[in-house]
């Protein structure tokens, strides 16, 4: 078993075009010999956003704290702590923080995807 605390981990800033104020903590990934899924914790600072992107795998997302909005295939919905989301594969999506506090969420993806590890600057 692996146990990690997001409160004790340092977040790695995610930088690149179309990204503002986002950091990630890899809770479970490839290096842990996880056979199927990677679990990541994201923090989006007030006014920040993830890139608009799409990929051939689904996302399961749990909003932990904060408020914001998610855009998925052109549809925008408000999100807040406690919301669970399913983002289908190949849907263009983006998370945006519209509040004055950090927006934090967990995201589960296939461990063999390029989202299974932290890649600085990607």
C-alpha positions as CSV (number, residue, x, y, z in Angstrom):
1,X,0.0,0.0,0.0
2,X,1.1,3.6,-0.7
3,X,-0.1,6.5,1.4
4,X,0.8,10.1,0.6
5,X,-0.5,13.3,2.1
6,X,-1.2,16.3,-0.3
7,X,-0.5,18.5,2.7
8,X,3.0,17.2,3.0
9,X,3.9,17.2,-0.8
10,X,5.3,20.1,-2.8
11,X,3.4,20.9,-5.9
12,X,5.2,21.2,-9.2
13,X,4.2,24.3,-11.2
14,X,2.7,23.3,-14.6
15,X,3.8,25.9,-17.2
16,X,3.1,26.4,-20.9
17,X,0.9,28.1,-23.4
18,X,-2.7,28.6,-22.1
19,X,-1.9,27.7,-18.5
20,X,-2.0,30.1,-15.6
21,X,-1.4,29.4,-11.8
22,X,-1.6,25.6,-11.9
23,X,0.4,23.1,-9.8
24,X,0.3,19.4,-9.6
25,X,1.1,16.7,-7.1
26,X,1.4,13.1,-8.3
27,X,-0.1,10.9,-5.6
28,X,0.2,7.6,-7.5
29,X,1.9,7.1,-10.8
30,X,4.1,4.9,-13.0
31,X,7.0,4.9,-10.6
32,X,4.8,3.3,-8.0
33,X,4.1,0.3,-10.3
34,X,0.4,1.2,-10.4
35,X,-1.0,-1.1,-13.1
36,X,-4.0,0.9,-14.3
37,X,-4.5,4.4,-13.0
38,X,-2.5,7.5,-12.0
39,X,-4.0,9.9,-9.4
40,X,-3.1,13.6,-9.4
41,X,-3.9,16.5,-7.3
42,X,-4.2,19.9,-9.0
43,X,-4.4,23.4,-7.5
44,X,-5.5,26.3,-9.6
45,X,-4.8,29.7,-8.1
46,X,-7.5,32.5,-8.1
47,X,-7.9,33.7,-11.7
48,X,-5.9,30.6,-13.0
49,X,-6.8,28.0,-15.5
50,X,-5.6,24.7,-17.1
51,X,-5.0,24.5,-20.8
52,X,-7.8,23.8,-23.2
53,X,-6.9,20.3,-24.3
54,X,-8.2,16.9,-25.3
55,X,-6.8,13.4,-25.4
56,X,-8.0,9.8,-26.1
57,X,-8.6,8.9,-22.4
58,X,-11.3,9.8,-20.0
59,X,-10.9,11.8,-16.8
60,X,-12.6,11.1,-13.5
61,X,-12.4,14.3,-11.4
62,X,-13.3,15.1,-7.8
63,X,-13.4,18.8,-6.9
64,X,-12.0,19.0,-3.3
65,X,-12.2,22.7,-2.5
66,X,-12.9,26.1,-4.2
67,X,-15.2,27.2,-6.9
68,X,-14.8,27.6,-10.6
69,X,-16.0,26.4,-13.9
70,X,-15.3,23.6,-16.3
71,X,-15.7,23.9,-20.0
72,X,-16.2,20.7,-21.9
73,X,-16.9,20.6,-25.6
74,X,-18.1,24.2,-25.5
75,X,-20.5,23.7,-22.5
76,X,-19.6,25.6,-19.4
77,X,-20.7,24.5,-15.9
78,X,-20.0,25.8,-12.5
79,X,-18.1,23.5,-10.1
80,X,-17.4,23.5,-6.4
81,X,-16.0,21.3,-3.7
82,X,-17.8,18.0,-3.6
83,X,-18.6,17.8,-7.3
84,X,-17.6,14.6,-9.2
85,X,-17.1,14.9,-12.9
86,X,-16.7,12.5,-15.8
87,X,-14.9,14.0,-18.8
88,X,-15.2,11.7,-21.8
89,X,-12.3,10.8,-24.0
90,X,-11.5,13.3,-26.8
91,X,-13.7,16.1,-25.3
92,X,-12.0,19.5,-25.4
93,X,-11.9,20.7,-21.8
94,X,-10.5,23.3,-19.4
95,X,-10.8,24.1,-15.7
96,X,-10.9,27.7,-14.5
97,X,-10.8,29.2,-11.0
98,X,-13.4,32.0,-10.7
99,X,-13.1,32.4,-6.9
100,X,-10.7,34.2,-4.5
101,X,-9.4,30.9,-3.0
102,X,-7.5,28.0,-4.7
103,X,-9.5,25.5,-6.7
104,X,-8.3,22.0,-5.8
105,X,-9.2,18.7,-7.5
106,X,-8.2,15.1,-7.9
107,X,-7.9,13.7,-11.3
108,X,-7.6,10.0,-12.2
109,X,-6.3,9.0,-15.7
110,X,-4.7,5.8,-17.2
111,X,-1.2,5.4,-15.8
112,X,0.1,4.7,-19.3
113,X,-1.1,8.1,-20.6
114,X,1.2,11.0,-20.9
115,X,-0.7,12.5,-17.9
116,X,0.6,9.7,-15.6
117,X,3.7,11.6,-14.6
118,X,4.7,15.2,-14.0
119,X,6.5,16.7,-17.0
120,X,7.7,20.2,-16.2
121,X,6.7,22.8,-18.8
122,X,4.1,20.6,-20.4
